[in-house]
Amino acid sequence: MVEDRDALQQSRWAVQASAADAEEQLPLFPDFVDKPFELVDDFDNRWRGAGCRTELGLTAEQSAALDQVQRLIDSLSAEGHSEQSVRCDHAWTALRDAAKEALRVQGWPPELPQMGVVPMFPAADAPQQPTVFGRG
């Protein structure tokens, strides 16, 4: 059950990042990575990992909201993986709106996780330390 809770917690962080404004999303990742790809890949990996668990205790509405975020991520084209697209593309706006709805349905706050804890890359000004997963 602890693993299920951790998996859902990590999905929550990814949904919070997906729901944030573009100017909040892009700094979540360091400049040396493909930020749009990492943003959607973070949710994709975390929800696919959590979504296959049967003990999460999610309602049908909660699962459907997270599945909708996944569908929108799956529908992003390769051209949608640019920082300009994150800022201006309607597909990214729809993704943020779906993520906000998923937060609402889950009862999760919209605040981004503490920098340096999640996502997997520490903030540029964070002290050098191992990245901590599953802590909030």
C-alpha positions as CSV (number, residue, x, y, z in Angstrom):
1,M,0.0,0.0,0.0
2,V,2.9,2.4,0.7
3,E,4.1,1.8,-2.9
4,D,0.6,2.6,-4.2
5,R,0.6,5.8,-2.2
6,D,4.1,6.8,-3.5
7,A,3.0,6.1,-7.1
8,L,-0.1,8.2,-6.7
9,Q,2.0,11.0,-5.0
10,Q,4.4,11.0,-7.9
11,S,1.5,11.2,-10.3
12,R,0.2,14.2,-8.3
13,W,3.4,16.0,-8.7
14,A,3.4,15.4,-12.5
15,V,-0.2,16.6,-12.8
16,Q,0.7,19.7,-10.8
17,A,3.5,20.4,-13.2
18,S,1.3,19.8,-16.2
19,A,-1.4,22.2,-14.9
20,A,1.1,25.1,-14.3
21,D,1.4,28.0,-16.6
22,A,4.1,27.6,-19.3
23,E,6.4,30.1,-17.6
24,E,6.2,28.0,-14.5
25,Q,6.6,24.7,-16.3
26,L,9.7,25.3,-18.3
27,P,12.0,26.2,-15.4
28,L,11.2,22.9,-13.8
29,F,13.8,21.3,-16.0
30,P,17.4,22.2,-16.7
31,D,18.4,23.9,-19.9
32,F,20.4,20.8,-21.1
33,V,17.2,18.7,-21.6
34,D,14.3,18.9,-24.0
35,K,11.9,20.6,-21.5
36,P,8.6,20.0,-23.3
37,F,9.5,16.3,-23.8
38,E,10.5,15.9,-20.1
39,L,7.4,17.5,-18.9
40,V,5.0,15.2,-20.8
41,D,7.3,12.2,-20.2
42,D,7.3,12.8,-16.5
43,F,3.5,12.5,-16.4
44,D,3.5,9.6,-18.9
45,N,5.9,7.6,-16.9
46,R,4.4,8.3,-13.5
47,W,0.8,7.7,-14.5
48,R,1.5,4.6,-16.5
49,G,3.3,3.3,-13.5
50,A,0.5,4.2,-11.0
51,G,-2.4,3.6,-13.4
52,C,-1.6,-0.2,-13.6
53,R,-2.0,-0.5,-9.8
54,T,-5.3,-1.8,-8.6
55,E,-5.1,-0.6,-5.0
56,L,-5.0,3.2,-5.6
57,G,-8.6,3.7,-4.4
58,L,-9.4,6.1,-7.3
59,T,-13.0,6.7,-8.3
60,A,-14.0,6.2,-11.9
61,E,-14.1,10.0,-12.3
62,Q,-10.6,10.4,-10.8
63,S,-9.2,7.8,-13.1
64,A,-11.0,9.2,-16.1
65,A,-9.6,12.7,-15.4
66,L,-6.0,11.3,-15.3
67,D,-6.6,9.2,-18.4
68,Q,-7.8,12.4,-20.2
69,V,-4.4,14.0,-19.4
70,Q,-2.7,10.9,-20.7
71,R,-4.8,11.0,-24.0
72,L,-3.9,14.7,-24.6
73,I,-0.2,13.9,-24.0
74,D,-0.4,11.0,-26.4
75,S,-2.0,13.3,-29.0
76,L,0.9,15.8,-29.0
77,S,2.8,15.8,-32.2
78,A,6.5,16.0,-32.5
79,E,6.1,19.6,-33.5
80,G,4.4,20.2,-30.2
81,H,7.6,19.5,-28.3
82,S,9.1,23.0,-28.5
83,E,9.2,25.6,-25.8
84,Q,7.3,27.9,-28.1
85,S,4.6,25.3,-28.4
86,V,4.4,25.0,-24.6
87,R,3.8,28.7,-24.5
88,C,1.4,29.2,-27.4
89,D,0.0,26.0,-28.8
90,H,-3.7,25.2,-28.2
91,A,-2.8,21.6,-27.5
92,W,-0.7,22.6,-24.6
93,T,-3.5,24.9,-23.3
94,A,-5.9,21.9,-23.5
95,L,-3.4,19.8,-21.7
96,R,-3.0,22.4,-18.9
97,D,-6.8,22.7,-18.6
98,A,-7.2,18.9,-18.4
99,A,-4.5,18.7,-15.7
100,K,-6.2,21.5,-13.7
101,E,-9.5,19.5,-13.9
102,A,-7.6,16.3,-12.8
103,L,-6.3,18.3,-9.8
104,R,-9.8,19.5,-9.0
105,V,-11.3,16.0,-9.2
106,Q,-8.5,14.5,-7.1
107,G,-8.8,17.2,-4.5
108,W,-5.1,18.0,-5.0
109,P,-3.7,21.5,-4.6
110,P,-2.4,23.2,-7.7
111,E,0.9,24.3,-6.1
112,L,4.0,23.0,-7.7
113,P,6.2,20.6,-5.7
114,Q,9.2,22.0,-3.9
115,M,12.0,22.6,-6.4
116,G,14.9,20.1,-6.0
117,V,12.6,17.3,-4.8
118,V,10.5,16.6,-8.0
119,P,10.9,16.5,-10.9
120,M,14.0,14.5,-11.1
121,F,16.3,17.4,-11.8
122,P,17.2,19.8,-8.9
123,A,16.7,23.6,-9.3
124,A,19.7,25.4,-10.7
125,D,20.4,27.1,-7.3
126,A,19.6,24.0,-5.2
127,P,22.4,22.6,-3.1
128,Q,24.0,19.6,-4.7
129,Q,22.4,16.6,-3.1
130,P,20.7,13.4,-4.3
131,T,17.3,13.9,-5.7
132,V,14.6,12.6,-3.3
133,F,11.6,10.8,-4.7
134,G,8.4,10.1,-2.9
135,R,8.7,12.8,-0.3
136,G,6.5,15.9,-0.1
